[in-house]
Amino acid sequence: MKIAFILRNFGGVGGTEKYSGDLASWLTRSGHQVHVHSAHLHLLTVSRAGVVPHPMAWAGRGWTAERDFVRLADQIPRDRYDLVQGFGRSTHHDVFRAGGGAHATWLKASGTTLFRRLRASLSFYERWCLKVDHEAASKARIVFCNSEMAAADVRRVHQLAEERVRVIRNGVDGQRFRPSAQRRQAARAHWGVPDGGRVALFLGSGFHRKGLETAVRAFAKSARSKDRLVVMGRDSQAERRLQQARQVLGDRLVASGPVQDPEAWLPGADATLLPTRYDAAANTTLEALACGVPAVTSRKDGNHEIVPCVDWVVADPDDATAFGRALDAAWSAGEAASMTCRTVAEEWTVNRNGAAVEALYNEVAGV
């Protein structure tokens, strides 16, 4: 099959960027020809995936650049391909992956204060994003999401029939993400964890939406003096938010920037802690399970659906007391729980994801 991918960034750091590269690699290995129309082509990913690159260029910055991308993407001749796959903000696809769920839900979760909600409602940029998101979903023949939660949001927000929205969960590379005593020792030495200390790892970018403040309060309720909360990720106000966290936790807080090799750090944790306000399917949760690490998360993370212990999942992302109890439960779960986490993750492989997407393509293309 001759397949076109249309997306702003192909390869590199980011959930959609990494997913599209992995999927393209799987499809080319399976004998398909993948053409990638993208503004930013990560050359290593292009080479590794064996795709045909089609660079897209335009003038402008910020919102202007995004609008230009949508305009240019609409001009790509669809009749050259057996199937067109869209990711993110572009329209007129056969298949659209709503990897972030519905933007309207994401926007609501990101603006929990009155000021944030007003700013979002008055923003021309956000109005434009909502419009493009709706067109991408409503004009595609099939939309697929990476969790039942996200699929329900997409159906509701865009008023789509149930059969037009499918669930294909992300896969995880079990060789890359795996339990490792060596990685565990190295990570904990780097973080300066005392003997007998337990580690809760907060891994994710966008500290407000991911719930860093709740994570700090939950950790403070449950942790002992030797325990550490490790924060890894990117945030536009990282310095201020981390300073506030340090005022609560002191030297029990270990802060780092974003990392491109989460597989090197996850085995060092005794649990991940993610009180997210909205994640269609947080990669951190699935990758932690693959490393044999209990994942504490909220019901606003679509991957809570595969977490093997209900005591690790909290309904309210702002309930620090409940997250403290969940963290206690994860920390005390024992070796058997680690094996269960790994077993669950082994069900959700990259091959399973690729085969499900290929089957969907065959259905849509009438193969």
Backbone hydrogen bonds in HBPLUS format (Angstrom, degrees):
<---DONOR---> <-ACCEPTOR-->    atom                        ^
c    i                          cat <-CA-CA->   ^        H-A-AA   ^      H-
h    n   atom  resd res      DA  || num        DHA   H-A  angle D-A-AA Bond
n    s   type  num  typ     dist DA aas  dist angle  dist       angle   num
A0033-GLN N   A0001-MET O   3.00 MM  32  6.24 163.7  2.03 156.2 161.5     1
A0082-ASP N   A0002-LYS O   2.83 MM  80  5.29 146.0  1.95 143.4 154.8     2
A0003-ILE N   A0033-GLN O   2.83 MM  30  6.11 170.5  1.84 172.1 175.2     3
A0035-HIS N   A0003-ILE O   2.79 MM  32  6.13 167.1  1.80 165.4 169.7     4
A0004-ALA N   A0083-LEU O   2.98 MM  79  6.41 160.4  2.01 157.0 163.4     5
A0085-GLN N   A0004-ALA O   2.75 MM  81  5.98 177.8  1.75 173.6 173.5     6
A0005-PHE N   A0035-HIS O   2.75 MM  30  6.11 162.5  1.78 163.3 167.8     7
A0037-HIS N   A0005-PHE O   2.83 MM  32  6.04 174.4  1.84 168.4 166.4     8
A0006-ILE N   A0085-GLN O   3.01 MM  79  6.37 145.6  2.13 163.6 171.1     9
A0087-PHE N   A0006-ILE O   3.21 MM  81  6.38 149.9  2.30 175.4 167.5    10
A0007-LEU N   A0037-HIS O   3.19 MM  30  6.61 162.0  2.22 164.8 169.6    11
A0039-ALA N   A0008-ARG O   3.07 MM  31  4.96 127.0  2.36 113.8 128.3    12
A0040-HIS N   A0008-ARG O   2.86 MM  32  6.14 148.2  1.96 162.3 171.6    13
A0010-PHE N   A0040-HIS O   2.89 MM  30  6.19 170.7  1.89 168.9 170.8    14
A0042-HIS N   A0010-PHE O   2.93 MM  32  5.97 164.5  1.95 169.5 172.3    15
A0011-GLY N   A0017-GLU O   3.30 MM   6  4.49 137.3  2.49 110.7 113.8    16
A0018-LYS N   A0014-GLY O   2.93 MM   4  6.03 164.4  1.95 153.1 156.8    17
A0019-TYR N   A0015-GLY O   2.90 MM   4  6.01 162.0  1.94 149.0 155.0    18
A0020-SER N   A0016-THR O   2.90 MM   4  5.91 170.1  1.91 150.9 153.6    19
A0021-GLY N   A0017-GLU O   3.33 MM   4  6.44 154.9  2.40 138.0 144.3    20
A0022-ASP N   A0018-LYS O   3.01 MM   4  6.26 161.9  2.04 152.8 157.5    21
A0023-LEU N   A0019-TYR O   2.86 MM   4  6.07 165.3  1.89 158.4 162.6    22
A0024-ALA N   A0020-SER O   2.95 MM   4  6.01 161.1  1.98 143.7 149.3    23
A0025-SER N   A0021-GLY O   3.04 MM   4  6.21 157.6  2.09 144.8 150.8    24
A0026-TRP N   A0022-ASP O   3.04 MM   4  6.32 157.9  2.09 147.4 153.1    25
A0027-LEU N   A0023-LEU O   2.94 MM   4  6.19 160.9  1.97 154.6 159.6    26
A0028-THR N   A0024-ALA O   2.95 MM   4  6.16 163.1  1.98 154.8 158.6    27
A0029-ARG N   A0025-SER O   3.03 MM   4  6.17 157.4  2.08 146.6 153.1    28
A0030-SER N   A0026-TRP O   3.09 MM   4  6.25 130.5  2.35 135.8 148.8    29
A0030-SER N   A0027-LEU O   3.11 MM   3  5.00 130.4  2.36  91.5 105.2    30
A0032-HIS N   A0027-LEU O   3.03 MM   5  5.50 160.7  2.07 152.6 146.6    31
A0031-GLY N   A0028-THR O   3.07 MM   3  5.16 161.5  2.11 106.4 109.8    32
A0052-VAL N   A0034-VAL O   2.85 MM  18  6.22 165.7  1.87 156.6 161.5    33
A0036-VAL N   A0052-VAL O   2.86 MM  16  6.09 159.4  1.91 149.8 155.9    34
A0054-HIS N   A0036-VAL O   2.75 MM  18  5.74 140.9  1.90 171.0 157.8    35
A0038-SER N   A0054-HIS O   3.30 MM  16  6.50 150.6  2.39 139.7 147.1    36
A0056-MET N   A0038-SER O   2.88 MM  18  5.55 140.9  2.03 138.4 137.5    37
A0045-THR N   A0042-HIS O   2.97 MM   3  5.38 117.3  2.37 108.4 123.6    38
A0046-VAL N   A0042-HIS O   2.93 MM   4  6.21 158.3  1.97 156.4 163.6    39
A0047-SER N   A0043-LEU O   2.96 MM   4  6.16 162.3  1.99 150.3 154.2    40
A0048-ARG N   A0044-LEU O   2.88 MM   4  6.05 164.6  1.90 148.6 153.4    41
A0049-ALA N   A0045-THR O   2.83 MM   4  5.83 161.0  1.87 150.9 155.9    42
A0050-GLY N   A0046-VAL O   3.04 MM   4  5.99 131.2  2.29 136.9 148.2    43
A0065-ALA N   A0062-GLY O   3.08 MM   3  5.39 120.0  2.45 103.4 117.1    44
A0066-GLU N   A0062-GLY O   3.15 MM   4  6.56 154.0  2.22 148.8 156.5    45
A0067-ARG N   A0063-TRP O   2.92 MM   4  6.23 160.3  1.96 158.1 162.9    46
A0068-ASP N   A0064-THR O   2.95 MM   4  6.17 155.2  2.01 146.4 153.6    47
A0069-PHE N   A0065-ALA O   2.92 MM   4  6.17 150.4  2.01 145.4 153.4    48
A0070-VAL N   A0066-GLU O   3.13 MM   4  6.47 159.7  2.18 150.2 153.7    49
A0071-ARG N   A0067-ARG O   3.02 MM   4  6.28 161.5  2.05 149.1 154.4    50
A0072-LEU N   A0068-ASP O   2.86 MM   4  6.07 168.2  1.88 156.3 159.0    51
A0073-ALA N   A0069-PHE O   2.78 MM   4  5.88 155.6  1.84 150.3 158.1    52
A0074-ASP N   A0070-VAL O   3.05 MM   4  6.21 149.4  2.14 144.3 151.1    53
A0075-GLN N   A0072-LEU O   3.02 MM   3  5.17 142.3  2.16 100.2 111.5    54
A0076-ILE N   A0073-ALA O   3.24 MM   3  5.52 165.3  2.26 109.4 113.9    55
A0081-TYR N   A0078-ARG O   3.19 MM   3  5.93 170.5  2.20 122.5 125.5    56
A0094-ASP N   A0084-VAL O   3.03 MM  10  5.28 138.5  2.21 130.5 143.0    57
A0095-VAL N   A0084-VAL O   3.12 MM  11  6.44 166.9  2.13 161.4 163.5    58
A0086-GLY N   A0095-VAL O   2.83 MM   9  6.27 162.3  1.86 158.0 164.0    59
A0097-ARG N   A0086-GLY O   3.00 MM  11  6.28 170.1  2.01 161.3 161.3    60
A0090-SER N   A0088-GLY O   3.09 MM   2  6.17 121.8  2.44 112.4  96.9    61
A0141-ARG N   A0094-ASP O   3.00 MM  47  5.12 131.8  2.23 116.4 130.1    62
A0142-ILE N   A0094-ASP O   3.15 MM  48  6.59 152.1  2.23 155.0 163.4    63
A0096-PHE N   A0142-ILE O   3.00 MM  46  6.46 156.5  2.06 153.6 161.2    64
A0144-PHE N   A0096-PHE O   2.93 MM  48  6.42 154.9  2.00 151.2 158.5    65
A0098-ALA N   A0144-PHE O   3.04 MM  46  6.17 146.1  2.15 144.7 155.0    66
A0101-GLY N   A0098-ALA O   3.05 MM   3  5.17 164.9  2.07 112.4 114.9    67
A0105-THR N   A0102-ALA O   3.10 MM   3  5.44 124.5  2.42 104.5 117.3    68
A0106-TRP N   A0102-ALA O   3.08 MM   4  6.42 161.8  2.11 153.1 158.6    69
A0107-LEU N   A0103-HIS O   2.77 MM   4  5.93 160.0  1.81 152.8 158.0    70
A0108-LYS N   A0104-ALA O   3.09 MM   4  6.25 156.1  2.15 139.9 145.9    71
A0109-ALA N   A0105-THR O   3.00 MM   4  6.23 157.9  2.05 149.1 154.9    72
A0110-SER N   A0106-TRP O   2.96 MM   4  6.17 141.5  2.11 144.7 155.5    73
A0111-GLY N   A0107-LEU O   3.16 MM   4  6.31 128.3  2.44 140.6 152.5    74
A0111-GLY N   A0108-LYS O   3.31 MM   3  5.32 142.0  2.47  95.9 106.1    75
A0117-ARG N   A0113-THR O   3.02 MM   4  6.31 161.0  2.06 153.3 158.6    76
A0118-LEU N   A0114-LEU O   2.92 MM   4  6.12 161.0  1.96 153.4 158.5    77
A0119-ARG N   A0115-PHE O   2.89 MM   4  6.07 163.7  1.92 152.1 157.1    78
A0120-ALA N   A0116-ARG O   2.97 MM   4  6.14 158.2  2.02 147.2 152.8    79
A0121-SER N   A0117-ARG O   2.95 MM   4  6.12 157.3  2.00 146.1 152.5    80
A0122-LEU N   A0118-LEU O   3.01 MM   4  6.16 141.7  2.17 147.8 157.0    81
A0123-SER N   A0120-ALA O   3.31 MM   3  5.15 152.8  2.39  96.8 104.7    82
A0127-ARG N   A0123-SER O   3.08 MM   4  6.31 156.5  2.13 144.8 151.6    83
A0128-TRP N   A0124-PHE O   2.90 MM   4  6.11 155.0  1.96 147.6 154.4    84
A0129-CYS N   A0125-TYR O   2.87 MM   4  6.21 155.7  1.93 149.8 157.0    85
A0130-LEU N   A0126-GLU O   2.95 MM   4  6.16 159.8  1.99 150.1 154.5    86
A0131-LYS N   A0127-ARG O   3.03 MM   4  6.27 153.6  2.10 144.5 151.6    87
A0132-VAL N   A0128-TRP O   2.95 MM   4  6.24 165.6  1.97 158.5 161.0    88
A0133-ASP N   A0129-CYS O   2.89 MM   4  6.00 161.3  1.93 150.0 156.0    89
A0134-HIS N   A0130-LEU O   3.00 MM   4  6.15 154.4  2.07 142.8 149.3    90
A0135-GLU N   A0131-LYS O   2.98 MM   4  6.26 159.4  2.02 149.4 155.1    91
A0136-ALA N   A0132-VAL O   2.83 MM   4  5.99 161.5  1.87 154.1 159.0    92
A0137-ALA N   A0133-ASP O   3.17 MM   4  6.36 161.5  2.21 145.5 149.5    93
A0138-SER N   A0134-HIS O   2.85 MM   4  5.92 168.8  1.87 154.8 158.7    94
A0139-LYS N   A0135-GLU O   2.97 MM   4  5.69 152.0  2.05 143.7 148.7    95
A0143-VAL N   A0164-ARG O   2.88 MM  21  6.16 170.0  1.89 167.6 170.9    96
A0166-ARG N   A0143-VAL O   2.83 MM  23  6.29 159.7  1.87 158.0 163.1    97
A0145-CYS N   A0166-ARG O   2.88 MM  21  6.25 159.7  1.93 151.8 155.0    98
A0168-ILE N   A0145-CYS O   2.80 MM  23  6.01 164.9  1.82 174.6 179.3    99
A0151-ALA N   A0147-SER O   3.07 MM   4  6.26 157.8  2.12 144.2 150.8   100
A0152-ALA N   A0148-GLU O   2.96 MM   4  6.16 157.7  2.01 149.9 155.1   101
A0153-ASP N   A0149-MET O   3.12 MM   4  6.42 154.0  2.19 145.1 152.2   102
A0154-VAL N   A0150-ALA O   2.92 MM   4  6.20 161.7  1.96 153.7 158.1   103
A0155-ARG N   A0151-ALA O   2.96 MM   4  6.19 164.7  1.98 152.7 156.4   104
A0156-ARG N   A0152-ALA O   3.04 MM   4  6.16 161.4  2.07 145.9 151.2   105
A0157-VAL N   A0153-ASP O   2.80 MM   4  5.92 177.4  1.80 162.0 162.9   106
A0158-HIS N   A0154-VAL O   3.03 MM   4  5.81 162.9  2.06 143.8 149.3   107
A0159-GLN N   A0155-ARG O   2.81 MM   4  5.22 110.1  2.31 129.1 141.6   108
A0160-LEU N   A0155-ARG O   3.07 MM   5  4.71 144.4  2.20 121.5 132.0   109
A0164-ARG N   A0161-ALA O   3.01 MM   3  5.56 153.2  2.08 115.8 124.0   110
A0165-VAL N   A0162-GLU O   3.26 MM   3  5.73 165.6  2.28 114.3 118.6   111
A0172-VAL N   A0348-TRP O   2.97 MM 176  6.33 149.7  2.06 141.4 145.4   112
A0177-PHE N   A0173-ASP O   2.89 MM   4  6.05 175.0  1.89 163.8 165.5   113
A0184-ARG N   A0180-SER O   2.96 MM   4  6.09 155.2  2.02 144.7 152.5   114
A0185-GLN N   A0181-ALA O   3.00 MM   4  6.15 162.0  2.04 145.4 149.4   115
A0186-ALA N   A0182-GLN O   3.05 MM   4  6.25 164.6  2.07 148.9 153.2   116
A0187-ALA N   A0183-ARG O   2.91 MM   4  6.01 166.1  1.93 152.8 156.3   117
A0188-ARG N   A0184-ARG O   3.09 MM   4  6.19 170.1  2.10 152.0 154.9   118
A0189-ALA N   A0185-GLN O   3.00 MM   4  6.12 150.1  2.09 144.9 153.3   119
A0190-HIS N   A0186-ALA O   3.01 MM   4  6.20 154.6  2.07 145.4 152.3   120
A0191-TRP N   A0187-ALA O   2.97 MM   4  6.27 149.8  2.06 148.0 156.5   121
A0192-GLY N   A0188-ARG O   2.99 MM   4  6.02 119.2  2.37 132.3 146.7   122
A0193-VAL N   A0188-ARG O   3.08 MM   5  5.42 171.4  2.09 154.4 156.6   123
A0192-GLY N   A0189-ALA O   3.20 MM   3  5.03 142.0  2.36  93.0 104.0   124
A0197-GLY N   A0194-PRO O   2.94 MM   3  5.33 157.8  1.99 136.7 136.7   125
A0228-ARG N   A0198-ARG O   2.83 MM  30  6.28 158.2  1.88 160.0 165.4   126
A0270-ASP N   A0199-VAL O   2.93 MM  71  5.20 159.1  1.97 133.9 140.8   127
A0200-ALA N   A0228-ARG O   2.98 MM  28  6.41 160.8  2.02 161.6 167.9   128
A0230-VAL N   A0200-ALA O   2.95 MM  30  6.28 158.8  1.99 156.2 163.1   129
A0201-LEU N   A0271-ALA O   2.93 MM  70  6.38 159.8  1.97 149.2 155.2   130
A0273-LEU N   A0201-LEU O   2.96 MM  72  5.82 156.8  2.02 135.3 136.5   131
A0202-PHE N   A0230-VAL O   2.76 MM  28  5.99 170.3  1.77 170.2 173.7   132
A0232-MET N   A0202-PHE O   2.87 MM  30  6.24 166.1  1.89 166.9 169.9   133
A0204-GLY N   A0232-MET O   2.94 MM  28  6.41 155.5  2.00 160.7 167.7   134
A0206-GLY N   A0234-ARG O   2.79 MM  28  6.28 148.5  1.89 162.8 172.0   135
A0210-LYS N   A0206-GLY O   2.97 MM   4  6.04 160.6  2.01 159.3 165.5   136
A0211-GLY N   A0207-PHE O   3.04 MM   4  5.95 118.4  2.43 130.8 142.2   137
A0212-LEU N   A0207-PHE O   2.97 MM   5  5.25 176.7  1.97 155.0 156.0   138
A0211-GLY N   A0208-HIS O   3.18 MM   3  5.28 147.5  2.30  99.2 108.8   139
A0277-ARG N   A0209-ARG O   2.75 MM  68  5.37 166.2  1.77 170.6 175.4   140
A0215-ALA N   A0211-GLY O   2.99 MM   4  6.25 157.3  2.05 151.4 158.6   141
A0216-VAL N   A0212-LEU O   2.88 MM   4  6.17 155.3  1.94 157.5 163.1   142
A0217-ARG N   A0213-GLU O   3.14 MM   4  6.44 163.7  2.16 149.0 152.6   143
A0218-ALA N   A0214-THR O   2.84 MM   4  6.01 158.6  1.88 153.3 159.8   144
A0219-PHE N   A0215-ALA O   2.90 MM   4  6.00 162.0  1.93 147.8 152.8   145
A0220-ALA N   A0216-VAL O   2.98 MM   4  6.15 159.8  2.02 147.3 153.0   146
A0221-LYS N   A0217-ARG O   3.19 MM   4  6.40 139.9  2.35 138.3 147.5   147
A0221-LYS N   A0218-ALA O   3.17 MM   3  5.24 128.2  2.45  95.8 108.9   148
A0222-SER N   A0218-ALA O   3.28 MM   4  6.52 134.9  2.50 141.4 152.8   149
A0222-SER N   A0219-PHE O   3.05 MM   3  5.24 134.5  2.26 102.6 115.0   150
A0223-ALA N   A0219-PHE O   2.81 MM   4  5.54 155.6  1.87 167.9 168.3   151
A0227-ASP N   A0224-ARG O   3.15 MM   3  5.40 150.6  2.24 107.3 116.1   152
A0229-LEU N   A0252-ARG O   2.89 MM  23  6.23 160.8  1.93 161.4 167.5   153
A0254-VAL N   A0229-LEU O   2.91 MM  25  6.11 167.0  1.92 153.8 153.6   154
A0231-VAL N   A0254-VAL O   2.82 MM  23  6.23 159.2  1.87 160.4 167.0   155
A0256-SER N   A0231-VAL O   2.80 MM  25  6.01 146.1  1.92 169.2 178.9   156
A0238-ALA N   A0235-ASP O   3.20 MM   3  4.79 147.0  2.32 113.8 107.4   157
A0241-ARG N   A0237-GLN O   3.05 MM   4  6.25 173.7  2.05 164.1 166.2   158
A0242-LEU N   A0238-ALA O   2.84 MM   4  5.85 162.3  1.87 156.3 161.1   159
A0243-GLN N   A0239-GLU O   3.00 MM   4  6.04 148.0  2.10 140.0 148.8   160
A0244-GLN N   A0240-ARG O   3.08 MM   4  6.35 154.5  2.14 147.2 153.3   161
A0245-ALA N   A0241-ARG O   3.05 MM   4  6.33 151.7  2.13 140.2 148.1   162
A0246-ARG N   A0242-LEU O   2.83 MM   4  6.05 150.5  1.91 144.8 153.0   163
A0247-GLN N   A0243-GLN O   3.08 MM   4  6.33 141.3  2.24 142.0 151.3   164
A0248-VAL N   A0245-ALA O   3.09 MM   3  5.32 137.2  2.28 100.6 112.2   165
A0249-LEU N   A0245-ALA O   2.94 MM   4  6.20 164.1  1.97 155.3 160.0   166
A0250-GLY N   A0246-ARG O   2.71 MM   4  4.75 147.7  1.81 127.3 135.0   167
A0252-ARG N   A0249-LEU O   3.19 MM   3  5.38 161.7  2.22 125.2 126.6   168
A0253-LEU N   A0250-GLY O   3.28 MM   3  6.15 167.7  2.30 122.6 124.5   169
A0264-ALA N   A0261-ASP O   2.91 MM   3  5.70 161.3  1.95 124.8 130.1   170
A0265-TRP N   A0262-PRO O   3.04 MM   3  5.30 147.6  2.15 107.6 116.9   171
A0266-LEU N   A0262-PRO O   2.97 MM   4  6.02 167.8  1.98 171.3 172.6   172
A0268-GLY N   A0265-TRP O   2.95 MM   3  5.53 149.9  2.04 118.6 127.8   173
A0269-ALA N   A0266-LEU O   3.04 MM   3  5.60 168.5  2.06 121.9 125.6   174
A0272-THR N   A0294-PRO O   3.00 MM  22  6.55 153.8  2.07 155.4 163.8   175
A0296-VAL N   A0272-THR O   2.95 MM  24  5.73 159.8  1.99 138.0 142.7   176
A0274-LEU N   A0296-VAL O   2.94 MM  22  6.15 153.8  2.01 145.9 154.5   177
A0279-ASP N   A0300-LYS O   2.97 MM  21  6.25 157.0  2.03 154.3 148.2   178
A0302-GLY N   A0279-ASP O   2.88 MM  23  6.30 160.3  1.92 159.7 165.4   179
A0285-THR N   A0282-ALA O   3.15 MM   3  5.57 129.1  2.43 106.2 117.1   180
A0287-GLU N   A0283-ASN O   2.86 MM   4  5.97 169.7  1.87 165.7 169.3   181
A0288-ALA N   A0284-THR O   2.88 MM   4  5.86 151.0  1.96 143.3 150.8   182
A0289-LEU N   A0285-THR O   3.17 MM   4  6.41 163.6  2.20 147.7 151.4   183
A0290-ALA N   A0286-LEU O   3.06 MM   4  6.33 154.8  2.13 146.0 153.0   184
A0291-CYS N   A0287-GLU O   3.13 MM   4  6.39 135.1  2.34 136.9 148.1   185
A0291-CYS N   A0288-ALA O   2.96 MM   3  5.09 129.7  2.22  99.4 113.4   186
A0293-VAL N   A0288-ALA O   2.90 MM   5  5.04 165.5  1.92 145.8 141.6   187
A0292-GLY N   A0289-LEU O   2.92 MM   3  4.98 158.3  1.97 107.9 112.8   188
A0297-THR N   A0312-TRP O   3.07 MM  15  6.56 149.3  2.17 156.0 165.4   189
A0314-VAL N   A0297-THR O   3.02 MM  17  6.44 154.8  2.09 147.0 155.0   190
A0301-ASP N   A0298-SER O   3.12 MM   3  5.64 158.4  2.17 115.9 117.8   191
A0299-ARG N   A0314-VAL O   2.92 MM  15  6.06 137.7  2.10 152.3 150.5   192
A0304-HIS N   A0301-ASP O   2.84 MM   3  5.59 164.1  1.86 126.6 129.7   193
A0305-GLU N   A0302-GLY O   3.32 MM   3  6.14 169.6  2.33 117.1 120.1   194
A0306-ILE N   A0303-ASN O   3.16 MM   3  5.68 165.3  2.18 113.1 117.0   195
A0307-VAL N   A0304-HIS O   3.27 MM   3  5.13 153.9  2.34  97.7 105.4   196
A0312-TRP N   A0309-CYS O   3.11 MM   3  5.74 165.8  2.14 117.6 122.1   197
A0313-VAL N   A0310-VAL O   3.20 MM   3  5.45 167.7  2.21 111.8 115.0   198
A0319-ASP N   A0316-ASP O   3.13 MM   3  5.44 171.9  2.14 119.8 121.6   199
A0323-PHE N   A0319-ASP O   3.04 MM   4  6.35 155.3  2.11 149.3 157.0   200
A0324-GLY N   A0320-ALA O   2.82 MM   4  6.02 144.7  1.94 144.3 154.1   201
A0325-ARG N   A0321-THR O   3.11 MM   4  6.48 153.0  2.18 145.7 151.9   202
A0326-ALA N   A0322-ALA O   2.93 MM   4  6.20 156.5  1.98 146.1 153.1   203
A0327-LEU N   A0323-PHE O   2.84 MM   4  6.01 153.7  1.90 145.4 152.1   204
A0328-ASP N   A0324-GLY O   3.03 MM   4  6.28 157.3  2.09 145.0 150.9   205
A0329-ALA N   A0325-ARG O   2.95 MM   4  6.24 157.4  2.00 148.7 154.8   206
A0330-ALA N   A0326-ALA O   2.94 MM   4  6.22 152.6  2.01 146.4 153.7   207
A0331-TRP N   A0327-LEU O   2.87 MM   4  6.05 165.6  1.89 155.6 159.5   208
A0332-SER N   A0328-ASP O   3.04 MM   4  6.16 144.1  2.17 144.9 153.8   209
A0333-ALA N   A0330-ALA O   3.25 MM   3  5.15 167.7  2.27 106.6 108.9   210
A0338-SER N   A0335-GLU O   3.06 MM   3  5.09 119.2  2.44  95.9 111.1   211
A0339-MET N   A0335-GLU O   3.15 MM   4  6.55 153.6  2.22 151.9 158.2   212
A0340-THR N   A0336-ALA O   3.01 MM   4  6.31 149.7  2.10 143.1 151.9   213
A0341-CYS N   A0337-ALA O   2.89 MM   4  6.16 155.8  1.95 151.1 156.7   214
A0342-ARG N   A0338-SER O   3.17 MM   4  6.44 162.7  2.20 147.4 151.1   215
A0343-THR N   A0339-MET O   3.00 MM   4  6.21 157.5  2.05 146.3 152.7   216
A0344-VAL N   A0340-THR O   2.96 MM   4  6.22 157.5  2.02 152.9 158.0   217
A0345-ALA N   A0341-CYS O   3.08 MM   4  6.36 166.2  2.10 153.5 156.8   218
A0346-GLU N   A0342-ARG O   3.01 MM   4  6.21 146.2  2.13 147.2 156.4   219
A0347-GLU N   A0344-VAL O   3.07 MM   3  5.58 157.0  2.13 111.8 119.0   220
A0348-TRP N   A0345-ALA O   2.95 MM   3  5.44 148.2  2.05 113.0 121.9   221
A0353-ASN N   A0349-THR O   3.14 MM   4  6.44 159.1  2.19 145.2 150.3   222
A0354-GLY N   A0350-VAL O   2.89 MM   4  6.12 167.6  1.91 153.7 157.1   223
A0355-ALA N   A0351-ASN O   2.90 MM   4  6.02 164.1  1.92 151.0 155.2   224
A0356-ALA N   A0352-ARG O   3.07 MM   4  6.20 152.9  2.15 142.9 150.0   225
A0357-VAL N   A0353-ASN O   2.98 MM   4  6.27 158.5  2.03 154.6 160.3   226
A0358-GLU N   A0354-GLY O   2.89 MM   4  6.08 163.1  1.92 151.9 156.9   227
A0359-ALA N   A0355-ALA O   2.98 MM   4  6.13 156.1  2.04 143.3 149.4   228
A0360-LEU N   A0356-ALA O   3.07 MM   4  6.30 151.2  2.16 141.3 149.0   229
A0361-TYR N   A0357-VAL O   2.89 MM   4  6.22 158.6  1.94 153.8 159.6   230
A0362-ASN N   A0358-GLU O   2.95 MM   4  6.25 161.5  1.99 152.2 156.7   231
A0363-GLU N   A0359-ALA O   3.03 MM   4  6.26 152.0  2.11 142.8 150.4   232
A0364-VAL N   A0360-LEU O   2.90 MM   4  6.19 166.0  1.92 158.1 160.9   233
A0365-ALA N   A0361-TYR O   2.81 MM   4  5.92 163.7  1.83 156.5 161.4   234
A0366-GLY N   A0362-ASN O   2.99 MM   4  5.80 112.1  2.46 131.9 145.4   235
A0367-VAL N   A0362-ASN O   2.80 MM   5  4.76 148.2  1.91 143.4 148.5   236
A0366-GLY N   A0363-GLU O   3.28 MM   3  5.19 150.5  2.37  95.7 104.3   237
